[in-house]
Amino acid sequence: MDRSKGEVWIFAEQEDGVLSDVALELLGKGRELADKLGVPLAAVLLGSGVEGLAAKLFEYGADKVHLVDDPKLAHYQNLSYRETMIELIREVQPQICVYGATFLGRDLAPSVASALRCGLTADCTELTIGDYTDPATKEEFKNLLMQCRPAFGGNIIATIVNPRNWPQMATAREGVMKMLDPAPGRTGEIVRHAAKCLETLELPVEVLEVVRAAKSVNLKGARVIVAGGAGVGSKENFKLLHELAEALGGTVGGTRAAVDLGYCEHERQIGQTGVTVRPALYIACGISGAVQHLAGMQESQKIIAINTDKEAPIFAVAHYGIVGDLAAVLPKMIKAVKAKAL
Ligand SMILES: Cc1cc2nc3c(=O)[nH]c(=O)nc-3n(C[C@H](O)[C@H](O)[C@H](O)COP(=O)(O)OP(=O)(O)OC[C@H]3O[C@@H](n4cnc5c(N)ncnc54)[C@H](O)[C@@H]3O)c2cc1C
């Protein structure tokens, strides 16, 4: 098969019949890639009793859904998911396959890539289509997947290509790609596959019960985030951030330095090794603006930065900057917001 005619795939991660946000985000990016290549965009949906999710995948941009519905796929297990993906990829031969860089995606994608010996770029922050010339052989390749990700601690952005093996596989961080607005009523084709590998597969683990840890912080869904850095100075001072966030109906986040200093919990960390967020309003308090932090918040719609150092890099991405001591600025902001709310 001519590889350049292969479909673009996104892995439609679901758990207990609920699609992950990242699957819908990837459809937005996948739509762009598939349109550029002039090929169909397909979502791969694995699970048990999950056919009903296909409608949502179509509304968010998929032309096709490759569905494997089997009781052995009811709960994620690397063996059953990996073997099913390998069989599907060998059968349909997509040219691109992208997964969310979730716990599941980070477990599944490398094992599929390793079995197919096709390579994988993990944690991409941008995916585009472009041409590439091998500097050694001068061989030219058209329409490759340009897989961009931060490297060397975020100090450079590396663009990685995979010209000689298929499919081109990548994982993309949650919250980085933009979800399309759903098109209600948009439909597509469901292609049902019976994975032969599952017929004889003995699962080594039987899932008896799933117990979820309660999640107290929802940074990804927050419209307003008040984030603090090392400049906040203490855990005690972080209470001011909580007060402002509460007054604005938002949530508190932090830098890695703030987490390391014990000012806030790890689940609040924003950035390259934390959560990626795009709230309507991001208030950065005592944050210098290191690239690793910016990687997780610079797509916020409005950014206000408060910092005593007028040269701090955070001001380069801020829409509004306040040069000042947050111990003086925050109480005034809290007072003003509360006065307005009355
Ligand atoms: C591989 C790798 C991954 C990383 N991942 C992440 C990540 O996911 N997220 C992340 O955040 N970082 C990450 N980092 C760390 C990152 O490089 C920075 O060290 C970190 O973001 C700095 O945090 P900060 O801005 O809170 O602290 P600092 O850089 O120390 O900045 C503190 C700021 O507070 C200001 N300030 C001080 N006092 C006041 C005051 N009273 N009022 C107002 N402003 C004041 C100072 O002027 C300064 O600009 C990572 C680093 C590496 C190498």
The ligand as a MOL file (V3000), in Angstrom:
LIG
                    3D

  0  0  0     0  0            999 V3000
M  V30 BEGIN CTAB
M  V30 COUNTS 53 58 0 0 0
M  V30 BEGIN ATOM
M  V30 1 C 13.2100 19.2240 33.1400 0
M  V30 2 C 12.5940 20.3600 33.9070 0
M  V30 3 C 11.2150 20.3860 34.0270 0
M  V30 4 C 10.6160 21.4270 34.7170 0
M  V30 5 N 9.2510 21.4760 34.8130 0
M  V30 6 C 8.6660 22.5330 35.4000 0
M  V30 7 C 7.2370 22.6410 35.4390 0
M  V30 8 O 6.4890 21.7620 35.0150 0
M  V30 9 N 6.7190 23.7600 36.0020 0
M  V30 10 C 7.4610 24.7650 36.5210 0
M  V30 11 O 6.9070 25.7470 37.0090 0
M  V30 12 N 8.8100 24.6730 36.5040 0
M  V30 13 C 9.4190 23.5830 35.9840 0
M  V30 14 N 10.7780 23.5000 35.9990 0
M  V30 15 C 11.5280 24.4780 36.8090 0
M  V30 16 C 11.7690 25.7960 36.1120 0
M  V30 17 O 12.9670 25.7250 35.3490 0
M  V30 18 C 11.9350 26.9430 37.1170 0
M  V30 19 O 12.9500 26.6120 38.0360 0
M  V30 20 C 10.6710 27.2460 37.9110 0
M  V30 21 O 9.5470 27.3980 37.0450 0
M  V30 22 C 10.8780 28.5500 38.6750 0
M  V30 23 O 9.7820 28.7460 39.5030 0
M  V30 24 P 9.4250 30.1800 40.0570 0
M  V30 25 O 9.1220 31.1200 38.9380 0
M  V30 26 O 8.3740 29.9550 41.0840 0
M  V30 27 O 10.7360 30.5990 40.8730 0
M  V30 28 P 11.8640 31.6530 40.5540 0
M  V30 29 O 12.4520 31.4180 39.2200 0
M  V30 30 O 12.7650 31.6350 41.7250 0
M  V30 31 O 11.1060 33.0590 40.4820 0
M  V30 32 C 10.5590 33.7090 41.5790 0
M  V30 33 C 10.0920 35.0630 41.0990 0
M  V30 34 O 9.3950 35.7030 42.1440 0
M  V30 35 C 9.7000 37.0840 42.0790 0
M  V30 36 N 9.4560 37.6300 43.4390 0
M  V30 37 C 10.2030 37.4510 44.5520 0
M  V30 38 N 9.6120 38.0510 45.6000 0
M  V30 39 C 8.4930 38.6120 45.1450 0
M  V30 40 C 7.4480 39.3630 45.7520 0
M  V30 41 N 7.4560 39.6280 47.0760 0
M  V30 42 N 6.4270 39.8010 44.9880 0
M  V30 43 C 6.4030 39.5570 43.6520 0
M  V30 44 N 7.3410 38.8480 43.0190 0
M  V30 45 C 8.3790 38.3710 43.7680 0
M  V30 46 C 11.1410 37.1300 41.6680 0
M  V30 47 O 11.4530 38.3930 41.0760 0
M  V30 48 C 11.2190 35.9930 40.6580 0
M  V30 49 O 10.9600 36.4490 39.3300 0
M  V30 50 C 11.4020 22.4560 35.3240 0
M  V30 51 C 12.7900 22.4060 35.1640 0
M  V30 52 C 13.3730 21.3730 34.4700 0
M  V30 53 C 14.8610 21.3480 34.3200 0
M  V30 END ATOM
M  V30 BEGIN BOND
M  V30 1 1 1 2
M  V30 2 1 2 3
M  V30 3 2 2 52
M  V30 4 2 3 4
M  V30 5 1 4 5
M  V30 6 1 4 50
M  V30 7 2 5 6
M  V30 8 1 6 7
M  V30 9 1 6 13
M  V30 10 2 7 8
M  V30 11 1 7 9
M  V30 12 1 9 10
M  V30 13 2 10 11
M  V30 14 1 10 12
M  V30 15 2 12 13
M  V30 16 1 13 14
M  V30 17 1 14 15
M  V30 18 1 14 50
M  V30 19 1 15 16
M  V30 20 1 16 17
M  V30 21 1 16 18
M  V30 22 1 18 19
M  V30 23 1 18 20
M  V30 24 1 20 21
M  V30 25 1 20 22
M  V30 26 1 22 23
M  V30 27 1 23 24
M  V30 28 2 24 25
M  V30 29 1 24 26
M  V30 30 1 24 27
M  V30 31 1 27 28
M  V30 32 2 28 29
M  V30 33 1 28 30
M  V30 34 1 28 31
M  V30 35 1 31 32
M  V30 36 1 32 33
M  V30 37 1 33 34
M  V30 38 1 33 48
M  V30 39 1 34 35
M  V30 40 1 35 36
M  V30 41 1 35 46
M  V30 42 1 36 37
M  V30 43 1 36 45
M  V30 44 2 37 38
M  V30 45 1 38 39
M  V30 46 1 39 40
M  V30 47 2 39 45
M  V30 48 1 40 41
M  V30 49 2 40 42
M  V30 50 1 42 43
M  V30 51 2 43 44
M  V30 52 1 44 45
M  V30 53 1 46 47
M  V30 54 1 46 48
M  V30 55 1 48 49
M  V30 56 2 50 51
M  V30 57 1 51 52
M  V30 58 1 52 53
M  V30 END BOND
M  V30 END CTAB
M  END
